[in-house]
Amino acid sequence: MITEIFYMNGYGIYVWTSFFFTLLSFITLYVIIKVQYTKERNRFISKYGALDSKKAETARSQKINKEILSSGQSI
């Protein structure tokens, strides 16, 4: 019974290899995205760590931040 699941009438090697390759790809993608997110979050915290009203107003007045904020509100 269990061996039938692994062999799948001779196609098991292809099915299981594809399954593990896909699983490995998803895990790798997740780790890469998590590392990039952590780096960007740390960069943001180091630049705007304790946002007082003066720093917040400066961040809002910058052109790129205005574009980000305006595009974020339309979603």
Contacts in CASP RR format, 6 or more apart in sequence:
PFRMAT RR
TARGET T0000
AUTHOR 0000-0000-0000
METHOD contacts of the structure
MODEL  1
MITEIFYMNGYGIYVWTSFFFTLLSFITLYVIIKVQYTKERNRFISKYGA
LDSKKAETARSQKINKEILSSGQSI
6 12 0 8 1.000
6 16 0 8 1.000
8 15 0 8 1.000
48 55 0 8 1.000
48 59 0 8 1.000
51 59 0 8 1.000
59 65 0 8 1.000
60 66 0 8 1.000
60 69 0 8 1.000
END
